[in-house]
């Protein structure tokens, strides 16, 4: 893009960096695929592409029997659908009513609503590090500044954990919201009951946004927990993408757990925002009641895949002298490998890709220190693919 053409592009996009060029790893992967080389992708986290999709016949049957001839544009989402989602929370022991929910097309859209609700351009939002790089773009689109707070390593377990004091010390006068992802991607860190007790002891009155899309995949350690009686605004984001392995249906939500006097005002303004976009389609809203009962079967399939692949990765780690013995993550569907090398993670990922055709992700893409060589693997990779990839990786590291 020439300088003259770029003058028409908004500053919020230009400030995100070079969006037109790919990094060397992605370019190399594309080049190898185009040359006909078979790539063993150990990073795919899309359940519809790794044999974990929602049963096609069931999905087709449910959608084909919907009556969508009449459109009812309710900003918050259909009451029936919100009632079903609220019921799912009550099954978890969380007090939730229909009027506490707003439906969105995705959790990314949920974030955009909340950023518009809670912030002004130039404000700061705290995000976890290591963490998911998507926040950089979502916040940039709103002309907001992302400020990282560090996850800590528990000295007893070696797990990456949320530390209330660290988050509190990252707050400035410009901080308008704090994001907590629990379970976190890719560290599996969780907001536990103990965390909330410590956080509440500080008496900090700032809005909290909790992303709990990986909640069904909590395997060990102290469980994910939501604050029970917060005195500050709290919003919980979730959706069908991980809950039902249905990222293509585009249904997510914001659950408002804020106390009064915040609750009513927040809901009123969220409804105005939602009414402006009306992005959630009627098909998926009407289908939700029939889809939700399948969640146990879907989640059991995914959990089985994750546990089998964790076993494969654990065996790989125990057999490789080039891999540090670090604790497995307690939740989510990612596995972290730390190599005993001074080579930078992006460099070794590129070497692995060109030498073996195995694709893993460098930890620095998620905010891990460049002083550590951490590789990230998706635990929903097809088992045969993962086993072949790990065998090739084992040979490479010898």
Number of C-alpha atoms within 10 A of each C-alpha: 7 6 7 8 8 11 11 8 10 10 13 15 15 13 13 13 10 9 9 6 9 10 8 12 20 13 12 15 20 13 12 16 13 10 9 8 12 12 18 20 20 24 19 18 16 18 20 15 12 14 13 20 17 18 11 8 8 13 14 10 10 17 16 11 9 13 12 12 7 7 9 10 14 15 20 26 25 18 15 14 19 24 17 17 23 20 17 15 14 13 10 8 9 16 13 19 18 19 15 20 27 24 30 28 19 24 24 15 18 24 22 16 18 20 22 14 15 14 18 14 14 14 20 23 23 23 24 24 20 23 25 17 15 11 18 15 17 17 21 20 17 18 20 21 17 20 18 19 21 19 21 16 14 12 8 6 12 13 20 22 20 24 18 19 12 13 19 15 9 14 19 13 7 13 19 20 22 23 19 21 25 26 29 30 22 23 28 26 28 27 24 19 16 11 19 16 12 13 17 16 9 11 10 12 13 16 19 20 23 22 22 24 23 22 21 20 21 21 16 10 13 13 18 21 18 20 18 11 11 15 19 19 20 24 21 22 24 23 27 24 21 22 22 24 21 21 18 10 19 18 22 25 25 28 26 24 26 22 14 12 11 15 16 15 10 17 20 11 15 23 19 13 18 21 15 10 10 17 18 23 17 18 15 19 20 18 19 18 17 13 19 16 12 15 17 13 12 20 18 13 14 24 20 12 18 25 15 15 24 20 11 16 21 16 12 18 20 12 11 16 14 15 19 16 15 13 14 19 25 23 27 26 28 24 25 20 22 18 21 15 15 11 14 17 25 22 14 19 22 22 16 18 21 16 12 17 21 26 25 24 21 25 26 20 17 19 16 18 15 16 12 17 25 28 21 22 25 24 26 28 27 20 17 10 16 23 17 14 20 20 13 17 21 17 10 12 13 8
